[in-house]
Amino acid sequence: MDFRFEIKKEGDRTVIQVAGELKGQGVAELERLCRETTGPLALELSNLRSSGPGGVQLIRELAGHGVAISGVSPYMELVLEM
């Protein structure tokens, strides 16, 4: 498995920590986790090493829908064009 997700609660907000490479099955799993989460949501990406096109698109869509994004490395910031 090239990816790992850790889910934490910070007050009323759910934080999903994404680690590894976000592609293929990982994109589908992250999308499912986000869809099942109620209330405020945040993604913590400090341990995200790389992402395929599907992962980039999902992160962009989530950010566009108000999901807080933190911990973006300079490399991933360029990839995501955030």
Steps between C-alpha positions, in 0.01 A plus 500: 500500500647831389266720703375535855222703656468593865177657621497727805241722663602854591199649674211473255733467201614172346861501378615240250877467489616376161837325471688338214393506136142596419398312187276217384323329788619769742305768312181294516554428871561868584193600302293245694636621836421861416150413379425312824628780723244737646584848622810705429780314324872564458778322313849500647751432221844538661576130442362486146801418278329506161165481329369372170264709288191358673635594843588852385151544357335371819705730726417799276129412505499457878676835547246660266221364722648659813710213637794649690836389358817522711857374503551524125867455406654744252508221239134407551406867502642528148322182391170616646552863388356619828 
